[in-house]
Amino acid sequence: MSKKIINKLNRKIPPPLKDAVNYKLHLKPYDLFTLDNGVPVYSIHAGAQEVVQVEFVFYAGNFFETKKAIAAATNSLLKNGTNSRTALEINEAFEYYGAWCNRACFNETASITLHTLSKYTERLLPVIKDMCTESIFPQTELDIFKQNSLQRLAVNLQKAEFIAGRLIDSYVYGEDHPYGTYNTPSDIESINKEELEAFYRNFYVNGQLAIFISGSLPLDWQKMLNENFGKLTLSKPHFKLADKKTSPVIEKKFRVQNDAKAVQGAIRIAAPFPNRHHPDFKKTMVLNNIFGGFFGSRLMSNIREDKGYTYGIYSYIENHTQQTAWLVSTEAGKDVCEATIAEVYKEMARLRNEEIDSSELALVRNYMIGIILGDLDGPFHIMAKWKNIILNDLQEDYFYESVEAIKTVSASELQELANKYLVPENFYELVVY
C-alpha cells in the first residue's frame, strides 16, 4: 500500500507578494460587426452571468445644440412617449422583464443604455428602437420635465460646489463653448416641443450612432440588432468633431459669495491641458496621481491628513475629447480656504523643484496598475475601456502605451512635466462661499 504524502500548509508563512507592475496586462479585443446601414457594433462576448449591456451612443451632446438645454432635454424625454407607447407603457416594458434603461447626455455624445437578462434582449430592442425613431415629446411630459428641472436647479444653485463647478469651466473654456456653458432657469423655461423634435430628427432619427454590446450575448444578436437598427437612416460616426475655439477669461482669480451664512467654501483651481492625443498625456497621468489623484496623494496627505483643512481633495484631468483642463477640487472651512490654496501651490512647487522619491513612485505605479486590473474585471468594464478608446479616436496601442508609461516614466521626466504644467500663473483660481 503506497503512502500518501500530504504537505501541510504553514499558516505562519505568508504567500509571496507580487507587485502589480509585474503583471502583464491584456485588453480583451472586441469584435466589430457592421449593420446594413454602416453603423458599427462593437461586441465582447464574456462573463459567467446571463446578462447583457447594450449601449447606443449618438453624437447628440450639447456640442450640437444651437440653443442651451435642448440636447439634455431631448435625451431625457426619449422614454416619455412614442407614437405607439405612452411613458407608462415604456417604463412598464422594462420593469416587466426586470431590465433597466438609462439615458445620459454629455458634451459630445448622448446615450441610451439597456441592461437586461440575455434571453430578453430580443423583446426589449424594439422598445429602444421605438424611443430612437418614434418619440413624440408630449407637451404634458415636457411640462413635467421643465418643472422638475427648475426645482433641481433651484436646489443646486444653493450649493457652493455646484456653482463652483459651473463657473470654473466657463472661465477655462468660455461660457459660449460647449465645455463651458451652463443652463439658467430661463433656458429651461424657454424649451419648446418644436425645438426638441428638430434636434431629435437631426441627431437621433438621422444621426450618427455607434453600438457597444457586452456580456453573455444571446444567439442571433447580430440579426436582432440589424433587424431593429440596420434599416434606419443612421450613419457611422466620424469619431472626430470640428474644433471649437475656446475663449477663456483674462482674469485668473475669483471669489464669489453665494451664501452669506456659509461656513465653508468650494475651491476649484484649473488650467488648460492637452487632450489624450498629446504625447505628454500618458506620463502626466502618473504625475497627477502623485499630486492629487488618489487617497494617498500629496494634496491629501498635506491638506487633509496634516493640516485638517478638508475631508478630501483631489486633482484630475477632465475627460474631454478636444481641449481639456487639469483641475484641483475641494471644499474647506471658510476661514482656511486661502491657506488651502497656498498649500496646493506649495505642492506644485515641490514637484517642480524636487525629484519624486523612488518608493513614492513605486507606490503610485502599483496603485495605477491595480486600478487597471480592476477595470479589466468583467465584460462591462472591458467594454468601457474600449468605448473610451474608440470615442476618443484612439487605437488599441493607446492602452498598452499607457501601461508602459506607468511602468517606465522616470522621476526626472515627471519633474520636467511638473515644470511645464504645474505653474501657478497658468491656473484659474475660484472660491465660492
C-alpha positions as CSV (number, residue, x, y, z in Angstrom):
1,M,0.0,0.0,0.0
2,S,1.5,3.3,-1.1
3,K,1.9,6.1,1.4
4,K,0.2,9.4,0.5
5,I,2.4,12.4,1.3
6,I,0.5,15.4,2.5
7,N,2.2,18.8,2.5
8,K,0.8,20.7,5.4
9,L,0.2,24.4,4.9
10,N,2.3,26.5,7.3
11,R,0.0,29.4,8.1
12,K,2.8,31.3,9.7
13,I,4.5,31.9,6.4
14,P,2.6,34.4,4.2
15,P,2.3,33.8,0.5
16,P,4.8,35.6,-1.7
17,L,3.8,39.1,-2.7
18,K,3.9,40.2,-6.3
19,D,3.9,43.9,-7.3
20,A,1.1,44.9,-9.6
21,V,3.6,46.4,-12.0
22,N,4.9,42.9,-12.7
23,Y,1.6,41.7,-14.1
24,K,1.3,41.6,-17.9
25,L,-2.0,43.3,-18.7
26,H,-4.1,42.2,-21.7
27,L,-7.1,44.1,-23.0
28,K,-9.5,41.5,-24.4
29,P,-10.2,42.5,-28.0
30,Y,-13.6,43.4,-29.3
31,D,-15.4,42.0,-32.4
32,L,-16.6,44.5,-34.9
33,F,-19.9,43.9,-36.7
34,T,-21.4,46.4,-39.2
35,L,-25.2,46.9,-39.6
36,D,-26.6,47.2,-43.1
37,N,-26.7,51.0,-42.8
38,G,-23.0,51.2,-41.9
39,V,-23.5,51.6,-38.1
40,P,-20.6,49.9,-36.2
41,V,-21.3,47.4,-33.4
42,Y,-18.5,46.7,-31.0
43,S,-19.1,43.5,-29.1
44,I,-17.4,41.5,-26.3
45,H,-18.8,38.1,-25.5
46,A,-17.8,37.1,-22.0
47,G,-19.0,36.6,-18.4
48,A,-20.5,33.8,-16.4
49,Q,-23.9,35.5,-15.8
50,E,-26.6,35.5,-18.4
51,V,-26.8,39.3,-18.6
52,V,-26.1,41.8,-21.4
53,Q,-25.4,45.5,-21.7
54,V,-26.3,47.3,-24.9
55,E,-25.2,51.0,-25.2
56,F,-26.4,53.2,-28.1
57,V,-24.1,56.2,-28.4
58,F,-25.4,59.0,-30.5
59,Y,-23.4,62.1,-31.4
60,A,-26.2,64.3,-29.9
61,G,-24.5,66.1,-26.9
62,N,-24.6,69.8,-26.2
63,F,-21.8,70.2,-28.8
64,F,-24.5,70.1,-31.4
65,E,-27.2,72.3,-29.9
66,T,-27.9,75.8,-31.1
67,K,-29.9,76.7,-28.0
68,K,-29.0,75.8,-24.5
69,A,-30.6,72.9,-22.6
70,I,-32.1,71.2,-25.8
71,A,-29.7,68.3,-26.0
72,A,-30.2,67.2,-22.4
73,A,-33.9,67.7,-22.6
74,T,-34.2,65.6,-25.8
75,N,-32.2,62.8,-24.3
76,S,-34.1,62.8,-21.1
77,L,-37.6,62.7,-22.7
78,L,-36.9,59.7,-25.0
79,K,-38.7,57.4,-22.5
80,N,-41.7,59.7,-22.2
81,G,-43.8,58.7,-25.0
82,T,-43.7,57.5,-28.6
83,N,-46.3,57.1,-31.5
84,S,-47.2,53.6,-30.2
85,R,-46.3,53.7,-26.4
86,T,-47.0,56.0,-23.6
87,A,-44.4,56.9,-21.0
88,L,-46.0,54.4,-18.6
89,E,-46.0,51.6,-21.2
90,I,-42.3,52.2,-22.0
91,N,-41.3,52.0,-18.3
92,E,-43.5,49.0,-17.7
93,A,-42.0,47.2,-20.6
94,F,-38.5,47.4,-19.0
95,E,-39.8,46.7,-15.5
96,Y,-41.8,43.6,-16.6
97,Y,-38.6,41.9,-17.7
98,G,-36.5,43.2,-14.8
99,A,-34.4,45.3,-17.1
100,W,-33.0,48.8,-16.7
101,C,-32.8,51.5,-19.4
102,N,-30.8,54.6,-18.7
103,R,-30.3,57.8,-20.7
104,A,-27.3,60.2,-20.3
105,C,-26.2,63.3,-22.2
106,F,-22.6,64.5,-22.3
107,N,-20.7,67.2,-24.1
108,E,-20.2,65.3,-27.4
109,T,-22.4,62.3,-27.1
110,A,-25.7,61.1,-25.7
111,S,-26.5,57.5,-24.9
112,I,-29.3,55.0,-24.2
113,T,-28.1,52.0,-22.2
114,L,-30.0,48.8,-21.7
115,H,-29.2,46.3,-19.0
116,T,-31.2,43.0,-19.3
117,L,-31.1,39.3,-19.0
118,S,-29.7,37.9,-22.2
119,K,-32.9,36.0,-23.0
120,Y,-35.0,39.2,-23.0
121,T,-32.8,41.2,-25.4
122,E,-35.0,40.3,-28.4
123,R,-38.1,41.6,-26.5
124,L,-36.6,44.9,-25.5
125,L,-34.7,46.0,-28.6
126,P,-37.9,47.0,-30.3
127,V,-38.7,49.3,-27.4
128,I,-35.3,51.0,-27.7
129,K,-35.9,51.3,-31.5
130,D,-39.2,53.0,-30.8
131,M,-37.5,55.5,-28.5
132,C,-34.9,56.2,-31.2
133,T,-37.3,56.7,-34.1
134,E,-40.9,57.4,-32.8
135,S,-40.6,59.7,-29.8
136,I,-43.2,62.4,-29.8
137,F,-42.3,64.6,-26.7
138,P,-45.8,65.0,-25.4
139,Q,-46.4,68.6,-24.1
140,T,-47.6,67.3,-20.7
141,E,-44.4,65.3,-20.3
142,L,-42.3,68.3,-21.4
143,D,-44.1,70.5,-18.8
144,I,-43.3,68.0,-16.0
145,F,-39.7,67.8,-17.2
146,K,-39.3,71.5,-17.1
147,Q,-40.9,71.8,-13.7
148,N,-38.6,69.1,-12.2
149,S,-35.5,70.6,-13.9
150,L,-36.3,74.0,-12.5
151,Q,-36.8,72.6,-9.0
152,R,-33.5,70.7,-9.1
153,L,-31.6,73.7,-10.5
154,A,-33.1,75.9,-7.7
155,V,-31.8,73.4,-5.1
156,N,-28.4,73.1,-6.7
157,L,-27.9,76.8,-7.0
158,Q,-27.8,76.9,-3.2
159,K,-24.8,74.7,-3.2
160,A,-21.3,76.3,-3.4
161,E,-19.8,73.2,-5.0
162,F,-22.4,73.2,-7.8
163,I,-21.8,76.9,-8.6
164,A,-18.0,76.4,-8.5
165,G,-18.2,73.5,-11.0
166,R,-20.1,75.6,-13.5
167,L,-18.0,78.7,-13.1
168,I,-14.6,77.2,-13.3
169,D,-15.4,75.6,-16.7
170,S,-16.8,78.8,-18.0
171,Y,-13.5,80.6,-17.0
172,V,-11.3,77.9,-18.7
173,Y,-13.3,77.3,-21.9
174,G,-15.5,80.4,-22.2
175,E,-19.2,80.5,-21.5
176,D,-20.1,80.1,-25.2
177,H,-18.1,76.9,-25.6
178,P,-19.9,73.6,-25.1
179,Y,-17.5,72.7,-22.3
180,G,-18.0,76.0,-20.5
181,T,-21.7,76.7,-21.0
182,Y,-24.3,76.2,-18.3
183,N,-28.1,76.4,-18.1
184,T,-30.1,79.1,-16.4
185,P,-33.8,78.9,-15.3
186,S,-34.8,81.0,-18.4
187,D,-33.0,78.5,-20.7
188,I,-35.1,75.7,-19.2
189,E,-38.4,77.7,-19.2
190,S,-37.9,78.5,-22.9
191,I,-37.6,74.9,-24.2
192,N,-40.4,74.1,-26.6
193,K,-41.6,71.0,-28.3
194,E,-40.7,72.1,-31.8
195,E,-37.0,72.5,-30.9
196,L,-36.9,69.1,-29.3
197,E,-38.5,67.5,-32.3
198,A,-36.0,69.2,-34.7
199,F,-33.0,68.2,-32.6
200,Y,-34.3,64.6,-32.3
201,R,-34.8,64.4,-36.0
202,N,-31.3,65.7,-36.8
203,F,-29.3,63.8,-34.2
204,Y,-31.2,60.7,-33.4
205,V,-33.5,59.7,-36.3
206,N,-30.9,60.8,-38.9
207,G,-27.9,60.9,-36.6
208,Q,-24.6,59.2,-36.1
209,L,-24.7,56.1,-34.0
210,A,-22.2,53.5,-32.5
211,I,-23.4,50.5,-30.6
212,F,-21.5,48.8,-27.8
213,I,-22.7,45.4,-26.6
214,S,-21.1,43.2,-24.0
215,G,-21.9,40.3,-21.7
216,S,-23.3,36.9,-22.3
217,L,-24.6,37.7,-25.8
218,P,-27.7,35.9,-27.0
219,L,-27.8,33.8,-30.1
220,D,-28.6,35.8,-33.3
221,W,-27.8,39.1,-31.5
222,Q,-26.4,40.4,-34.8
223,K,-29.7,39.6,-36.5
224,M,-31.7,41.2,-33.7
225,L,-29.7,44.5,-34.0
226,N,-29.7,44.5,-37.7
227,E,-33.5,44.0,-37.9
228,N,-34.2,46.8,-35.5
229,F,-31.5,49.3,-36.4
230,G,-29.9,48.3,-39.7
231,K,-32.5,49.7,-41.9
232,L,-32.8,53.1,-40.2
233,T,-31.5,56.4,-41.6
234,L,-28.5,56.4,-39.3
235,S,-24.8,56.6,-40.1
236,K,-21.4,55.7,-38.8
237,P,-19.8,58.3,-36.5
238,H,-16.7,60.2,-37.6
239,F,-15.3,60.0,-34.0
240,K,-13.8,63.4,-34.6
241,L,-15.5,66.7,-34.1
242,A,-14.7,70.0,-35.7
243,D,-12.6,72.1,-33.2
244,K,-14.5,74.8,-31.4
245,K,-12.2,77.6,-30.3
246,T,-12.1,78.3,-26.6
247,S,-12.5,81.8,-25.2
248,P,-11.0,81.7,-21.7
249,V,-11.5,84.8,-19.5
250,I,-8.5,87.0,-18.8
251,E,-8.8,87.4,-15.1
252,K,-7.4,84.4,-13.1
253,K,-8.6,84.8,-9.5
254,F,-12.3,84.8,-8.4
255,R,-14.0,85.0,-5.0
256,V,-17.8,84.5,-5.2
257,Q,-20.3,84.8,-2.4
258,N,-23.3,82.5,-2.9
259,D,-24.5,82.3,0.7
260,A,-23.6,84.9,3.3
261,K,-24.1,82.3,6.1
262,A,-21.9,79.7,4.5
263,V,-19.3,78.0,6.8
264,Q,-17.2,76.5,4.1
265,G,-16.1,77.4,0.5
266,A,-15.9,75.3,-2.7
267,I,-12.4,75.6,-4.2
268,R,-11.6,75.0,-7.8
269,I,-8.1,75.5,-9.3
270,A,-7.8,74.7,-13.0
271,A,-5.6,75.2,-16.1
272,P,-6.0,74.3,-19.8
273,F,-4.3,71.0,-20.7
274,P,-3.8,68.9,-23.9
275,N,-6.1,66.0,-24.7
276,R,-5.2,62.3,-24.9
277,H,-3.6,62.7,-28.3
278,H,-0.8,64.8,-26.9
279,P,2.5,62.9,-26.2
280,D,2.6,64.2,-22.6
281,F,-0.8,63.0,-21.6
282,K,0.1,59.4,-20.6
283,K,3.0,60.3,-18.3
284,T,1.2,63.2,-16.9
285,M,-1.5,60.8,-15.6
286,V,1.2,59.4,-13.3
287,L,2.2,62.9,-12.1
288,N,-1.5,63.7,-11.5
289,N,-1.9,60.7,-9.2
290,I,1.2,61.7,-7.2
291,F,-0.1,65.3,-7.0
292,G,-3.8,64.7,-6.1
293,G,-5.2,61.7,-8.0
294,F,-5.9,59.2,-5.1
295,F,-6.3,59.0,-1.4
296,G,-2.5,58.7,-0.8
297,S,-1.6,61.7,-2.9
298,R,0.4,64.7,-1.7
299,L,-2.5,67.0,-1.7
300,M,-4.5,64.6,0.5
301,S,-1.5,63.9,2.8
302,N,-0.8,67.5,3.3
303,I,-4.1,69.3,3.3
304,R,-6.4,66.6,4.8
305,E,-4.1,64.5,6.9
306,D,-1.6,67.0,8.2
307,K,-3.4,70.4,8.1
308,G,-7.0,69.1,8.6
309,Y,-8.4,71.7,6.3
310,T,-10.7,69.4,4.3
311,Y,-12.3,65.9,4.3
312,G,-10.9,65.3,0.8
313,I,-9.1,67.0,-2.0
314,Y,-8.4,65.6,-5.5
315,S,-6.8,66.6,-8.8
316,Y,-7.9,65.2,-12.1
317,I,-7.8,65.8,-15.9
318,E,-11.2,66.3,-17.4
319,N,-12.5,63.6,-19.8
320,H,-13.0,65.7,-22.9
321,T,-12.2,64.6,-26.5
322,Q,-10.9,68.1,-27.5
323,Q,-9.5,70.7,-25.3
324,T,-9.4,69.7,-21.6
325,A,-8.2,71.0,-18.3
326,W,-6.3,69.9,-15.2
327,L,-8.3,70.6,-12.0
328,V,-7.9,70.6,-8.3
329,S,-11.2,70.3,-6.4
330,T,-12.1,70.5,-2.7
331,E,-14.3,72.1,-0.1
332,A,-12.8,73.6,3.0
333,G,-13.7,75.7,6.0
334,K,-14.4,79.3,5.1
335,D,-11.5,80.5,7.4
336,V,-8.9,78.2,5.8
337,C,-9.8,78.5,2.1
338,E,-6.9,80.8,1.3
339,A,-4.5,78.6,3.3
340,T,-5.7,75.6,1.4
341,I,-4.9,77.3,-1.9
342,A,-1.5,78.3,-0.7
343,E,-0.7,74.6,0.2
344,V,-1.8,73.5,-3.2
345,Y,0.7,75.8,-4.8
346,K,3.4,74.6,-2.3
347,E,2.8,71.0,-3.5
348,M,3.1,72.2,-7.1
349,A,6.4,73.8,-6.2
350,R,7.7,70.7,-4.5
351,L,7.0,68.7,-7.7
352,R,8.8,71.3,-9.8
353,N,11.8,71.6,-7.5
354,E,12.4,68.1,-6.1
355,E,12.6,64.7,-7.8
356,I,10.0,62.2,-6.6
357,D,11.3,59.6,-4.2
358,S,11.6,56.1,-5.7
359,S,9.4,54.5,-3.0
360,E,6.6,57.0,-3.6
361,L,6.8,56.5,-7.4
362,A,6.7,52.7,-6.9
363,L,3.6,53.0,-4.7
364,V,1.8,55.1,-7.4
365,R,2.8,52.8,-10.2
366,N,1.3,49.8,-8.3
367,Y,-1.8,51.7,-7.4
368,M,-2.4,52.7,-11.0
369,I,-1.8,49.2,-12.4
370,G,-4.1,47.8,-9.7
371,I,-6.8,50.2,-10.8
372,I,-6.4,49.0,-14.4
373,L,-6.6,45.4,-13.2
374,G,-9.9,46.1,-11.6
375,D,-11.1,47.9,-14.7
376,L,-10.5,44.7,-16.7
377,D,-12.7,42.6,-14.5
378,G,-15.8,41.6,-16.4
379,P,-17.1,42.3,-19.9
380,F,-18.9,45.6,-19.0
381,H,-15.7,47.1,-17.6
382,I,-13.7,45.9,-20.6
383,M,-16.1,47.4,-23.0
384,A,-16.0,50.7,-21.0
385,K,-12.2,50.7,-21.7
386,W,-12.8,50.2,-25.4
387,K,-15.5,52.7,-25.6
388,N,-13.2,55.4,-24.2
389,I,-10.5,54.5,-26.7
390,I,-12.9,54.4,-29.7
391,L,-14.8,57.6,-28.9
392,N,-11.6,59.5,-28.4
393,D,-10.5,58.4,-31.9
394,L,-7.5,56.3,-30.5
395,Q,-6.1,52.9,-31.3
396,E,-5.5,49.8,-29.3
397,D,-1.9,50.7,-28.8
398,Y,-3.0,53.6,-26.6
399,F,-3.9,51.1,-23.8
400,Y,-0.6,49.3,-23.9
401,E,1.4,52.6,-24.3
402,S,-0.4,54.0,-21.2
403,V,0.5,50.9,-19.2
404,E,4.1,51.2,-20.3
405,A,4.2,54.8,-19.4
406,I,3.1,54.0,-15.9
407,K,5.7,51.3,-15.5
408,T,8.7,53.2,-17.0
409,V,8.3,57.0,-16.6
410,S,11.2,58.3,-14.6
411,A,11.3,60.8,-11.7
412,S,13.2,63.3,-13.8
413,E,10.6,63.1,-16.6
414,L,7.8,63.8,-14.0
415,Q,9.8,66.7,-12.7
416,E,10.1,68.1,-16.2
417,L,6.3,67.7,-16.7
418,A,5.7,69.5,-13.4
419,N,7.8,72.4,-14.5
420,K,5.9,72.5,-17.8
421,Y,2.3,72.3,-16.5
422,L,2.2,72.9,-12.7
423,V,2.8,76.6,-13.0
424,P,0.6,78.7,-10.7
425,E,0.4,81.5,-13.2
426,N,-1.4,79.2,-15.6
427,F,-4.2,78.3,-13.2
428,Y,-7.6,79.9,-12.7
429,E,-8.4,80.1,-9.0
430,L,-12.0,80.2,-7.7
431,V,-13.6,80.1,-4.2
432,V,-17.4,80.1,-3.8
433,Y,-18.7,80.7,-0.3
